[in-house]
């Protein structure tokens, strides 16, 4: 018996008992049955309302232009072998490996803890489904069926960046040329989001877990669940605080957000790539905060000490790495207006003569301290932290 039929049966039974209670003048039974009947009616109409809202959302998704392929839940169960091969999990759901009927490998994100109208789901489908760039992870399709919400992405064979840059195994460590290419790839992806889309897109949660690598170590920006779209003629957008402590720009405290928050996060990621350690490392008792250590080493003229020591090739190219550290510092300035745009960074990395950043300028006084990260960690509730996804 389906749930609606069961509700009808229970209501009919209770109504009959109510009539009997009135006939036999049994006051206690009358009130008991009446209360239960009201509860059942409330549940019934709530289910009807929820189903109606769900249908409205599904119909809305069907009518959206430029949408990727819509799959049924059963199709995705088959593609993932009943969701048996989990690739990872995070703040929004689990990610599973799958293969389409064509043989193409995919990553299926099964979202959980959501209601009938889910802003992050709709934002991700609209955003990724409408844009295409080599350095952005492609959304292959989605599922919106009853209360199941799933997103189907192209499969990235080498997983997320954090698996590689924090690995102390010399055999798995990335050499300098690969790391430099990854930095350029991330910059290109963000430059496209900020300047080449019909509407400016601010990612808001750039971190190594949201940078994925294909079989050739091409880097692609992923996870637009926290993206914020603004009109191109708007210079800033005010939004609620979100992101991941350690990667969040100081201006989050003022809630005046521009694309320069992504530039700041990019600078943090570049720092992690070059140093081979996390921005906040609890295992380092006296040097937990990489940004504090970065500032101190710059003051001492000892930036060489920060270069990843677990990779011989990084040590062999230490002069180039130090120059890249200075570019990271340019992105980490407290005043967001002084940070370069992502397109300027791309031109700089590619050696454009008209886009040379003055990295020799004394950036010490403009380099933000780690204090904001501490305040973020204490002021943001877990519900708005995105975590690895």
Helices and strands as residue ranges (DSSP letters): H 3-23, H 27-63, E 69-70, H 73-79, E 86-89, E 93-99, E 105-111, H 119-130, E 139-145, E 148-154, H 162-165, H 176-191, I 192-196, E 200-202, G 208-210, E 211-213, E 219-221, E 228-230, E 237-238, G 250-254, E 256-257, H 260-275, H 290-300, G 303-306, H 312-316, H 318-331, G 336-338, H 342-349, G 353-355, G 364-366, H 371-379, G 382-384
